[in-house]
Amino acid sequence: MMKGTRLEQIATCQRYGAKFDPPADDMKAGVALNVRERLQPLNGLRHPPEGDTSGWYIWAGEGDPSEDPEFFQPLHIKHLHVWCPELVRLLALPPGWRFLIADNHEDVWEDPTLLNP
């Protein structure tokens, strides 16, 4: 991960009062293919990590993600800076957090329901 990105992640966590909990670059996130199309808004939520997954699920567009089992594709964290560089600063938010970002708009909040199995 780029040096400046780590500082941006720390600053983001501090701004929202969240614990700094970055996933390892070789962990995977579930990412919808529409993220690469630069659709907005960008949505993300983080469940507790399991195995080699970071707990992150990321998609673009209004509303909830699709129920289609193929909607999310595994992608290593280290590749997200290519797919969607504007969200990398948010990836150190811990499990139980969500975000929604669009042009000139950012919502970040804690969602404890994400911690329940």
N, CA, C and O atoms as CSV, one atom per row, in Angstrom:
chain,resi,resn,atom,element,x,y,z
A,1,MET,N,N,0.842,-1.182,0.000
A,1,MET,CA,C,0.000,0.000,0.000
A,1,MET,C,C,0.882,1.239,0.000
A,1,MET,O,O,1.941,1.246,0.627
A,2,MET,N,N,0.464,2.263,-0.683
A,2,MET,CA,C,1.255,3.473,-0.767
A,2,MET,C,C,1.293,4.187,0.580
A,2,MET,O,O,0.317,4.172,1.330
A,3,LYS,N,N,2.431,4.812,0.877
A,3,LYS,CA,C,2.660,5.467,2.158
A,3,LYS,C,C,1.595,6.523,2.472
A,3,LYS,O,O,1.056,6.545,3.579
A,4,GLY,N,N,1.292,7.389,1.517
A,4,GLY,CA,C,0.294,8.426,1.729
A,4,GLY,C,C,-1.076,7.861,2.044
A,4,GLY,O,O,-1.839,8.454,2.807
A,5,THR,N,N,-1.387,6.718,1.459
A,5,THR,CA,C,-2.683,6.098,1.685
A,5,THR,C,C,-2.850,5.694,3.145
A,5,THR,O,O,-3.925,5.878,3.715
A,6,ARG,N,N,-1.800,5.143,3.761
A,6,ARG,CA,C,-1.871,4.733,5.165
A,6,ARG,C,C,-2.184,5.940,6.047
A,6,ARG,O,O,-2.999,5.837,6.964
A,7,LEU,N,N,-1.547,7.081,5.783
A,7,LEU,CA,C,-1.815,8.291,6.557
A,7,LEU,C,C,-3.253,8.764,6.357
A,7,LEU,O,O,-3.893,9.228,7.300
A,8,GLU,N,N,-3.758,8.646,5.134
A,8,GLU,CA,C,-5.155,9.018,4.868
A,8,GLU,C,C,-6.115,8.089,5.612
A,8,GLU,O,O,-7.154,8.530,6.104
A,9,GLN,N,N,-5.769,6.816,5.693
A,9,GLN,CA,C,-6.613,5.860,6.424
A,9,GLN,C,C,-6.636,6.192,7.913
A,9,GLN,O,O,-7.696,6.164,8.538
A,10,ILE,N,N,-5.492,6.502,8.476
A,10,ILE,CA,C,-5.424,6.877,9.893
A,10,ILE,C,C,-6.272,8.119,10.135
A,10,ILE,O,O,-7.047,8.168,11.090
A,11,ALA,N,N,-6.128,9.127,9.269
A,11,ALA,CA,C,-6.893,10.367,9.412
A,11,ALA,C,C,-8.392,10.114,9.304
A,11,ALA,O,O,-9.174,10.710,10.045
A,12,THR,N,N,-8.801,9.237,8.389
A,12,THR,CA,C,-10.219,8.915,8.229
A,12,THR,C,C,-10.767,8.271,9.496
A,12,THR,O,O,-11.842,8.644,9.968
A,13,CYS,N,N,-10.040,7.313,10.046
A,13,CYS,CA,C,-10.490,6.649,11.269
A,13,CYS,C,C,-10.568,7.651,12.429
A,13,CYS,O,O,-11.513,7.615,13.217
A,14,GLN,N,N,-9.598,8.523,12.529
A,14,GLN,CA,C,-9.621,9.535,13.589
A,14,GLN,C,C,-10.815,10.465,13.425
A,14,GLN,O,O,-11.477,10.802,14.407
A,15,ARG,N,N,-11.097,10.884,12.193
A,15,ARG,CA,C,-12.208,11.808,11.931
A,15,ARG,C,C,-13.542,11.226,12.400
A,15,ARG,O,O,-14.401,11.958,12.892
A,16,TYR,N,N,-13.717,9.905,12.249
A,16,TYR,CA,C,-14.986,9.282,12.619
A,16,TYR,C,C,-14.951,8.596,13.987
A,16,TYR,O,O,-15.939,7.992,14.403
A,17,GLY,N,N,-13.838,8.687,14.672
A,17,GLY,CA,C,-13.733,8.070,15.994
A,17,GLY,C,C,-13.734,6.551,15.937
A,17,GLY,O,O,-14.208,5.890,16.861
A,18,ALA,N,N,-13.207,6.003,14.860
A,18,ALA,CA,C,-13.183,4.549,14.665
A,18,ALA,C,C,-11.781,4.014,14.938
A,18,ALA,O,O,-10.785,4.711,14.745
A,19,LYS,N,N,-11.727,2.781,15.385
A,19,LYS,CA,C,-10.455,2.096,15.570
A,19,LYS,C,C,-9.787,1.891,14.206
A,19,LYS,O,O,-10.458,1.547,13.233
A,20,PHE,N,N,-8.486,2.098,14.135
A,20,PHE,CA,C,-7.721,1.872,12.915
A,20,PHE,C,C,-7.500,0.367,12.767
A,20,PHE,O,O,-6.809,-0.238,13.586
A,21,ASP,N,N,-8.082,-0.246,11.727
A,21,ASP,CA,C,-8.027,-1.696,11.550
A,21,ASP,C,C,-7.884,-2.034,10.065
A,21,ASP,O,O,-8.815,-2.560,9.457
A,22,PRO,N,N,-6.722,-1.733,9.480
A,22,PRO,CA,C,-6.558,-1.975,8.047
A,22,PRO,C,C,-6.437,-3.457,7.718
A,22,PRO,O,O,-5.759,-4.194,8.434
A,23,PRO,N,N,-7.077,-3.898,6.657
A,23,PRO,CA,C,-6.902,-5.286,6.224
A,23,PRO,C,C,-5.549,-5.430,5.528
A,23,PRO,O,O,-5.034,-4.471,4.953
A,24,ALA,N,N,-4.984,-6.620,5.584
A,24,ALA,CA,C,-3.731,-6.889,4.875
A,24,ALA,C,C,-3.981,-6.832,3.369
A,24,ALA,O,O,-5.067,-7.167,2.898
A,25,ASP,N,N,-2.973,-6.409,2.628
A,25,ASP,CA,C,-3.099,-6.277,1.175
A,25,ASP,C,C,-3.459,-7.587,0.479
A,25,ASP,O,O,-4.079,-7.575,-0.584
A,26,ASP,N,N,-3.067,-8.731,1.081
A,26,ASP,CA,C,-3.346,-10.013,0.431
A,26,ASP,C,C,-4.697,-10.607,0.841
A,26,ASP,O,O,-5.060,-11.695,0.392
A,27,MET,N,N,-5.447,-9.888,1.699
A,27,MET,CA,C,-6.802,-10.339,2.037
A,27,MET,C,C,-7.730,-9.957,0.886
A,27,MET,O,O,-7.379,-9.134,0.041
A,28,LYS,N,N,-8.905,-10.557,0.863
A,28,LYS,CA,C,-9.864,-10.314,-0.222
A,28,LYS,C,C,-11.071,-9.518,0.282
A,28,LYS,O,O,-11.450,-9.590,1.451
A,29,ALA,N,N,-11.649,-8.769,-0.634
A,29,ALA,CA,C,-12.916,-8.082,-0.413
A,29,ALA,C,C,-13.894,-8.629,-1.435
A,29,ALA,O,O,-13.488,-9.094,-2.500
A,30,GLY,N,N,-15.170,-8.577,-1.123
A,30,GLY,CA,C,-16.205,-8.890,-2.098
A,30,GLY,C,C,-16.554,-7.595,-2.815
A,30,GLY,O,O,-17.071,-6.663,-2.199
A,31,VAL,N,N,-16.276,-7.534,-4.107
A,31,VAL,CA,C,-16.465,-6.294,-4.855
A,31,VAL,C,C,-17.368,-6.558,-6.060
A,31,VAL,O,O,-17.135,-7.481,-6.839
A,32,ALA,N,N,-18.395,-5.732,-6.192
A,32,ALA,CA,C,-19.280,-5.842,-7.357
A,32,ALA,C,C,-18.563,-5.285,-8.580
A,32,ALA,O,O,-17.834,-4.298,-8.483
A,33,LEU,N,N,-18.770,-5.911,-9.712
A,33,LEU,CA,C,-18.122,-5.465,-10.945
A,33,LEU,C,C,-18.510,-4.033,-11.315
A,33,LEU,O,O,-17.754,-3.347,-12.002
A,34,ASN,N,N,-19.683,-3.578,-10.865
A,34,ASN,CA,C,-20.114,-2.224,-11.211
A,34,ASN,C,C,-19.249,-1.146,-10.551
A,34,ASN,O,O,-19.327,0.020,-10.939
A,35,VAL,N,N,-18.436,-1.507,-9.573
A,35,VAL,CA,C,-17.523,-0.543,-8.949
A,35,VAL,C,C,-16.523,-0.042,-9.978
A,35,VAL,O,O,-16.161,1.135,-9.980
A,36,ARG,N,N,-16.089,-0.917,-10.832
A,36,ARG,CA,C,-15.096,-0.542,-11.844
A,36,ARG,C,C,-15.669,0.420,-12.881
A,36,ARG,O,O,-14.916,1.122,-13.556
A,37,GLU,N,N,-16.982,0.458,-13.011
A,37,GLU,CA,C,-17.646,1.345,-13.968
A,37,GLU,C,C,-17.780,2.767,-13.454
A,37,GLU,O,O,-18.283,3.642,-14.159
A,38,ARG,N,N,-17.330,3.000,-12.227
A,38,ARG,CA,C,-17.360,4.328,-11.594
A,38,ARG,C,C,-18.780,4.854,-11.394
A,38,ARG,O,O,-19.011,6.063,-11.422
A,39,LEU,N,N,-19.725,3.942,-11.193
A,39,LEU,CA,C,-21.088,4.348,-10.864
A,39,LEU,C,C,-21.097,4.933,-9.461
A,39,LEU,O,O,-20.206,4.655,-8.658
A,40,GLN,N,N,-22.103,5.740,-9.171
A,40,GLN,CA,C,-22.217,6.316,-7.833
A,40,GLN,C,C,-23.616,6.117,-7.312
A,40,GLN,O,O,-24.549,5.962,-8.101
A,41,PRO,N,N,-23.791,6.117,-6.016
A,41,PRO,CA,C,-22.767,6.238,-4.986
A,41,PRO,C,C,-22.001,4.926,-4.819
A,41,PRO,O,O,-22.427,3.876,-5.301
A,42,LEU,N,N,-20.866,5.008,-4.129
A,42,LEU,CA,C,-20.102,3.827,-3.744
A,42,LEU,C,C,-20.511,3.456,-2.340
A,42,LEU,O,O,-20.568,4.310,-1.454
A,43,ASN,N,N,-20.797,2.186,-2.134
A,43,ASN,CA,C,-21.246,1.675,-0.843
A,43,ASN,C,C,-20.267,0.627,-0.348
A,43,ASN,O,O,-19.719,-0.147,-1.133
A,44,GLY,N,N,-20.054,0.609,0.949
A,44,GLY,CA,C,-19.217,-0.434,1.524
A,44,GLY,C,C,-19.671,-0.761,2.925
A,44,GLY,O,O,-20.145,0.108,3.657
A,45,LEU,N,N,-19.524,-2.013,3.294
A,45,LEU,CA,C,-19.796,-2.433,4.663
A,45,LEU,C,C,-18.787,-3.510,5.025
A,45,LEU,O,O,-18.320,-4.271,4.176
A,46,ARG,N,N,-18.461,-3.551,6.329
A,46,ARG,CA,C,-17.440,-4.510,6.753
A,46,ARG,C,C,-17.965,-5.407,7.861
A,46,ARG,O,O,-18.309,-4.951,8.952
A,47,HIS,N,N,-18.016,-6.700,7.548
A,47,HIS,CA,C,-18.303,-7.750,8.519
A,47,HIS,C,C,-16.975,-8.165,9.169
A,47,HIS,O,O,-15.914,-7.763,8.691
A,48,PRO,N,N,-17.012,-8.945,10.228
A,48,PRO,CA,C,-15.749,-9.457,10.788
A,48,PRO,C,C,-15.001,-10.304,9.751
A,48,PRO,O,O,-15.624,-11.051,8.996
A,49,PRO,N,N,-13.677,-10.190,9.714
A,49,PRO,CA,C,-12.887,-10.996,8.775
A,49,PRO,C,C,-13.054,-12.484,9.053
A,49,PRO,O,O,-13.288,-12.905,10.186
A,50,GLU,N,N,-12.926,-13.269,7.985
A,50,GLU,CA,C,-13.002,-14.725,8.101
A,50,GLU,C,C,-12.007,-15.335,7.124
A,50,GLU,O,O,-12.064,-15.057,5.927
A,51,GLY,N,N,-11.109,-16.153,7.618
A,51,GLY,CA,C,-10.112,-16.771,6.739
A,51,GLY,C,C,-9.282,-15.716,6.039
A,51,GLY,O,O,-8.658,-14.876,6.687
A,52,ASP,N,N,-9.273,-15.759,4.699
A,52,ASP,CA,C,-8.486,-14.789,3.934
A,52,ASP,C,C,-9.334,-13.619,3.420
A,52,ASP,O,O,-8.912,-12.882,2.528
A,53,THR,N,N,-10.536,-13.458,3.994
A,53,THR,CA,C,-11.391,-12.343,3.593
A,53,THR,C,C,-11.342,-11.229,4.638
A,53,THR,O,O,-11.257,-11.487,5.839
A,54,SER,N,N,-11.397,-9.998,4.161
A,54,SER,CA,C,-11.292,-8.816,5.031
A,54,SER,C,C,-12.604,-8.462,5.709
A,54,SER,O,O,-12.621,-7.712,6.686
A,55,GLY,N,N,-13.704,-8.998,5.194
A,55,GLY,CA,C,-15.024,-8.622,5.686
A,55,GLY,C,C,-15.678,-7.523,4.865
A,55,GLY,O,O,-16.868,-7.252,5.029
A,56,TRP,N,N,-14.907,-6.881,3.974
A,56,TRP,CA,C,-15.446,-5.788,3.165
A,56,TRP,C,C,-16.286,-6.310,1.997
A,56,TRP,O,O,-15.916,-7.262,1.309
A,57,TYR,N,N,-17.440,-5.645,1.800
A,57,TYR,CA,C,-18.286,-5.834,0.625
A,57,TYR,C,C,-18.541,-4.456,0.053
A,57,TYR,O,O,-18.994,-3.557,0.762
A,58,ILE,N,N,-18.252,-4.288,-1.226
A,58,ILE,CA,C,-18.290,-2.970,-1.848
A,58,ILE,C,C,-19.079,-3.058,-3.147
A,58,ILE,O,O,-18.872,-3.970,-3.948
A,59,TRP,N,N,-19.987,-2.102,-3.353
A,59,TRP,CA,C,-20.781,-2.059,-4.578
A,59,TRP,C,C,-21.100,-0.615,-4.925
A,59,TRP,O,O,-20.932,0.284,-4.101
A,60,ALA,N,N,-21.559,-0.400,-6.145
A,60,ALA,CA,C,-21.920,0.935,-6.619
A,60,ALA,C,C,-23.405,0.970,-6.930
A,60,ALA,O,O,-24.014,-0.041,-7.280
A,61,GLY,N,N,-23.967,2.153,-6.793
A,61,GLY,CA,C,-25.371,2.347,-7.138
A,61,GLY,C,C,-26.248,2.550,-5.916
A,61,GLY,O,O,-25.825,2.377,-4.773
A,62,GLU,N,N,-27.477,2.922,-6.199
A,62,GLU,CA,C,-28.466,3.178,-5.148
A,62,GLU,C,C,-28.958,1.879,-4.532
A,62,GLU,O,O,-29.062,0.860,-5.215
A,63,GLY,N,N,-29.257,1.916,-3.256
A,63,GLY,CA,C,-29.904,0.789,-2.604
A,63,GLY,C,C,-28.976,-0.328,-2.171
A,63,GLY,O,O,-27.751,-0.205,-2.175
A,64,ASP,N,N,-29.618,-1.421,-1.798
A,64,ASP,CA,C,-28.903,-2.589,-1.305
A,64,ASP,C,C,-28.276,-3.363,-2.460
A,64,ASP,O,O,-28.699,-3.232,-3.609
A,65,PRO,N,N,-27.266,-4.167,-2.146
A,65,PRO,CA,C,-26.652,-4.974,-3.211
A,65,PRO,C,C,-27.602,-6.067,-3.696
A,65,PRO,O,O,-28.571,-6.415,-3.022
A,66,SER,N,N,-27.309,-6.582,-4.849
A,66,SER,CA,C,-28.095,-7.660,-5.443
A,66,SER,C,C,-27.982,-8.923,-4.580
A,66,SER,O,O,-26.972,-9.142,-3.912
A,67,GLU,N,N,-29.013,-9.730,-4.607
A,67,GLU,CA,C,-29.018,-11.023,-3.916
A,67,GLU,C,C,-28.349,-12.112,-4.766
A,67,GLU,O,O,-28.141,-13.228,-4.290
A,68,ASP,N,N,-28.019,-11.795,-5.999
A,68,ASP,CA,C,-27.376,-12.753,-6.903
A,68,ASP,C,C,-26.055,-13.221,-6.292
A,68,ASP,O,O,-25.216,-12.392,-5.940
A,69,PRO,N,N,-25.856,-14.531,-6.159
A,69,PRO,CA,C,-24.624,-15.035,-5.548
A,69,PRO,C,C,-23.364,-14.674,-6.338
A,69,PRO,O,O,-22.260,-14.771,-5.802
A,70,GLU,N,N,-23.506,-14.265,-7.584
A,70,GLU,CA,C,-22.363,-13.865,-8.407
A,70,GLU,C,C,-22.117,-12.351,-8.378
A,70,GLU,O,O,-21.192,-11.864,-9.028
A,71,PHE,N,N,-22.943,-11.604,-7.624
A,71,PHE,CA,C,-22.843,-10.140,-7.611
A,71,PHE,C,C,-21.481,-9.675,-7.097
A,71,PHE,O,O,-20.865,-8.791,-7.692
A,72,PHE,N,N,-21.008,-10.263,-5.998
A,72,PHE,CA,C,-19.707,-9.909,-5.438
A,72,PHE,C,C,-18.645,-10.879,-5.935
A,72,PHE,O,O,-18.830,-12.096,-5.908
A,73,GLN,N,N,-17.544,-10.322,-6.384
A,73,GLN,CA,C,-16.411,-11.118,-6.835
A,73,GLN,C,C,-15.246,-10.893,-5.881
A,73,GLN,O,O,-15.065,-9.770,-5.409
A,74,PRO,N,N,-14.451,-11.913,-5.579
A,74,PRO,CA,C,-13.308,-11.725,-4.684
A,74,PRO,C,C,-12.216,-10.901,-5.370
A,74,PRO,O,O,-11.867,-11.149,-6.524
A,75,LEU,N,N,-11.691,-9.928,-4.646
A,75,LEU,CA,C,-10.620,-9.084,-5.163
A,75,LEU,C,C,-9.668,-8.783,-4.014
A,75,LEU,O,O,-10.095,-8.385,-2.931
A,76,HIS,N,N,-8.375,-8.974,-4.258
A,76,HIS,CA,C,-7.395,-8.659,-3.221
A,76,HIS,C,C,-7.424,-7.155,-2.924
A,76,HIS,O,O,-7.570,-6.328,-3.824
A,77,ILE,N,N,-7.281,-6.833,-1.653
A,77,ILE,CA,C,-7.269,-5.438,-1.212
A,77,ILE,C,C,-6.254,-4.623,-2.010
A,77,ILE,O,O,-6.518,-3.473,-2.362
A,78,LYS,N,N,-5.098,-5.214,-2.295
A,78,LYS,CA,C,-4.037,-4.473,-2.995
A,78,LYS,C,C,-4.452,-4.016,-4.386
A,78,LYS,O,O,-3.804,-3.136,-4.952
A,79,HIS,N,N,-5.510,-4.585,-4.953
A,79,HIS,CA,C,-5.954,-4.177,-6.291
A,79,HIS,C,C,-7.044,-3.104,-6.253
A,79,HIS,O,O,-7.394,-2.546,-7.292
A,80,LEU,N,N,-7.575,-2.814,-5.082
A,80,LEU,CA,C,-8.661,-1.830,-5.010
A,80,LEU,C,C,-8.208,-0.427,-5.389
A,80,LEU,O,O,-9.020,0.365,-5.866
A,81,HIS,N,N,-6.939,-0.099,-5.191
A,81,HIS,CA,C,-6.483,1.247,-5.568
A,81,HIS,C,C,-6.572,1.470,-7.076
A,81,HIS,O,O,-6.635,2.611,-7.534
A,82,VAL,N,N,-6.577,0.382,-7.848
A,82,VAL,CA,C,-6.743,0.490,-9.306
A,82,VAL,C,C,-8.231,0.572,-9.650
A,82,VAL,O,O,-8.639,1.375,-10.490
A,83,TRP,N,N,-9.021,-0.251,-9.007
A,83,TRP,CA,C,-10.457,-0.303,-9.283
A,83,TRP,C,C,-11.165,0.968,-8.848
A,83,TRP,O,O,-12.018,1.495,-9.563
A,84,CYS,N,N,-10.800,1.456,-7.664
A,84,CYS,CA,C,-11.546,2.567,-7.087
A,84,CYS,C,C,-10.686,3.288,-6.052
A,84,CYS,O,O,-10.884,3.098,-4.852
A,85,PRO,N,N,-9.747,4.101,-6.488
A,85,PRO,CA,C,-8.795,4.721,-5.563
A,85,PRO,C,C,-9.436,5.604,-4.497
A,85,PRO,O,O,-8.876,5.751,-3.411
A,86,GLU,N,N,-10.594,6.193,-4.779
A,86,GLU,CA,C,-11.215,7.101,-3.814
A,86,GLU,C,C,-11.730,6.410,-2.560
A,86,GLU,O,O,-11.982,7.077,-1.556
A,87,LEU,N,N,-11.890,5.103,-2.589
A,87,LEU,CA,C,-12.399,4.433,-1.387
A,87,LEU,C,C,-11.308,3.796,-0.533
A,87,LEU,O,O,-11.588,3.368,0.586
A,88,VAL,N,N,-10.084,3.722,-1.022
A,88,VAL,CA,C,-9.011,3.049,-0.287
A,88,VAL,C,C,-8.800,3.670,1.090
A,88,VAL,O,O,-8.486,2.959,2.044
A,89,ARG,N,N,-8.968,4.983,1.207
A,89,ARG,CA,C,-8.774,5.640,2.506
A,89,ARG,C,C,-9.788,5.179,3.559
A,89,ARG,O,O,-9.577,5.390,4.753
A,90,LEU,N,N,-10.884,4.552,3.124
A,90,LEU,CA,C,-11.920,4.094,4.042
A,90,LEU,C,C,-11.729,2.648,4.500
A,90,LEU,O,O,-12.429,2.193,5.405
A,91,LEU,N,N,-10.805,1.930,3.897
A,91,LEU,CA,C,-10.690,0.497,4.142
A,91,LEU,C,C,-10.114,0.127,5.504
A,91,LEU,O,O,-10.154,-1.046,5.875
A,92,ALA,N,N,-9.583,1.078,6.258
A,92,ALA,CA,C,-9.070,0.775,7.597
A,92,ALA,C,C,-10.158,0.915,8.658
A,92,ALA,O,O,-9.894,0.693,9.840
A,93,LEU,N,N,-11.377,1.279,8.256
A,93,LEU,CA,C,-12.482,1.273,9.214
A,93,LEU,C,C,-12.682,-0.162,9.696
A,93,LEU,O,O,-12.573,-1.097,8.903
A,94,PRO,N,N,-12.969,-0.347,10.965
A,94,PRO,CA,C,-13.069,-1.705,11.499
A,94,PRO,C,C,-14.385,-2.396,11.124
A,94,PRO,O,O,-15.307,-1.760,10.614
A,95,PRO,N,N,-14.457,-3.701,11.382
A,95,PRO,CA,C,-15.724,-4.401,11.200
A,95,PRO,C,C,-16.828,-3.690,11.985
A,95,PRO,O,O,-16.610,-3.184,13.086
A,96,GLY,N,N,-18.015,-3.670,11.383
A,96,GLY,CA,C,-19.146,-2.993,12.011
A,96,GLY,C,C,-19.320,-1.567,11.510
A,96,GLY,O,O,-20.088,-0.801,12.093
A,97,TRP,N,N,-18.628,-1.200,10.448
A,97,TRP,CA,C,-18.740,0.144,9.880
A,97,TRP,C,C,-19.179,0.065,8.424
A,97,TRP,O,O,-18.975,-0.940,7.742
A,98,ARG,N,N,-19.796,1.169,7.967
A,98,ARG,CA,C,-20.292,1.286,6.597
A,98,ARG,C,C,-19.905,2.646,6.033
A,98,ARG,O,O,-19.565,3.566,6.777
A,99,PHE,N,N,-19.960,2.762,4.718
A,99,PHE,CA,C,-19.787,4.070,4.091
A,99,PHE,C,C,-20.638,4.162,2.837
A,99,PHE,O,O,-21.018,3.155,2.238
A,100,LEU,N,N,-20.923,5.397,2.460
A,100,LEU,CA,C,-21.585,5.734,1.210
A,100,LEU,C,C,-20.924,7.029,0.750
A,100,LEU,O,O,-20.980,8.041,1.448
A,101,ILE,N,N,-20.296,6.994,-0.429
A,101,ILE,CA,C,-19.645,8.193,-0.937
A,101,ILE,C,C,-20.092,8.458,-2.366
A,101,ILE,O,O,-20.344,7.541,-3.147
A,102,ALA,N,N,-20.181,9.745,-2.680
A,102,ALA,CA,C,-20.500,10.217,-4.027
A,102,ALA,C,C,-19.811,11.570,-4.176
A,102,ALA,O,O,-19.153,12.041,-3.249
A,103,ASP,N,N,-19.962,12.186,-5.327
A,103,ASP,CA,C,-19.359,13.501,-5.528
A,103,ASP,C,C,-19.773,14.452,-4.408
A,103,ASP,O,O,-20.962,14.669,-4.175
A,104,ASN,N,N,-18.795,15.009,-3.726
A,104,ASN,CA,C,-19.023,15.998,-2.661
A,104,ASN,C,C,-19.939,15.507,-1.548
A,104,ASN,O,O,-20.589,16.320,-0.890
A,105,HIS,N,N,-20.007,14.219,-1.326
A,105,HIS,CA,C,-20.860,13.668,-0.263
A,105,HIS,C,C,-20.176,12.445,0.330
A,105,HIS,O,O,-19.647,11.600,-0.393
A,106,GLU,N,N,-20.195,12.365,1.658
A,106,GLU,CA,C,-19.611,11.205,2.328
A,106,GLU,C,C,-20.376,10.942,3.618
A,106,GLU,O,O,-20.494,11.818,4.474
A,107,ASP,N,N,-20.891,9.735,3.745
A,107,ASP,CA,C,-21.502,9.265,4.986
A,107,ASP,C,C,-20.699,8.066,5.459
A,107,ASP,O,O,-20.446,7.135,4.695
A,108,VAL,N,N,-20.303,8.095,6.709
A,108,VAL,CA,C,-19.593,6.982,7.330
A,108,VAL,C,C,-20.247,6.781,8.685
A,108,VAL,O,O,-20.396,7.733,9.451
A,109,TRP,N,N,-20.642,5.538,8.990
A,109,TRP,CA,C,-21.315,5.298,10.257
A,109,TRP,C,C,-21.057,3.886,10.757
A,109,TRP,O,O,-20.721,2.971,10.005
A,110,GLU,N,N,-21.232,3.761,12.062
A,110,GLU,CA,C,-21.093,2.461,12.708
A,110,GLU,C,C,-22.426,1.736,12.623
A,110,GLU,O,O,-23.481,2.326,12.854
A,111,ASP,N,N,-22.370,0.455,12.291
A,111,ASP,CA,C,-23.566,-0.377,12.172
A,111,ASP,C,C,-23.303,-1.691,12.907
A,111,ASP,O,O,-22.834,-2.654,12.299
A,112,PRO,N,N,-23.604,-1.743,14.221
A,112,PRO,CA,C,-23.297,-2.935,15.016
A,112,PRO,C,C,-23.980,-4.204,14.518
A,112,PRO,O,O,-23.540,-5.300,14.868
A,113,THR,N,N,-25.039,-4.100,13.714
A,113,THR,CA,C,-25.712,-5.296,13.218
A,113,THR,C,C,-24.782,-6.100,12.305
A,113,THR,O,O,-24.996,-7.298,12.116
A,114,LEU,N,N,-23.767,-5.468,11.744
A,114,LEU,CA,C,-22.829,-6.169,10.878
A,114,LEU,C,C,-21.944,-7.141,11.669
A,114,LEU,O,O,-21.307,-8.019,11.087
A,115,LEU,N,N,-21.908,-6.983,12.971
A,115,LEU,CA,C,-21.054,-7.845,13.811
A,115,LEU,C,C,-21.759,-9.125,14.240
A,115,LEU,O,O,-21.129,-10.041,14.768
A,116,ASN,N,N,-23.081,-9.185,14.011
A,116,ASN,CA,C,-23.850,-10.369,14.391
A,116,ASN,C,C,-23.728,-11.442,13.316
A,116,ASN,O,O,-23.794,-11.142,12.124
A,117,PRO,N,N,-23.549,-12.702,13.742
A,117,PRO,CA,C,-23.434,-13.779,12.746
A,117,PRO,C,C,-24.735,-14.030,12.008
A,117,PRO,O,O,-24.795,-14.904,11.142
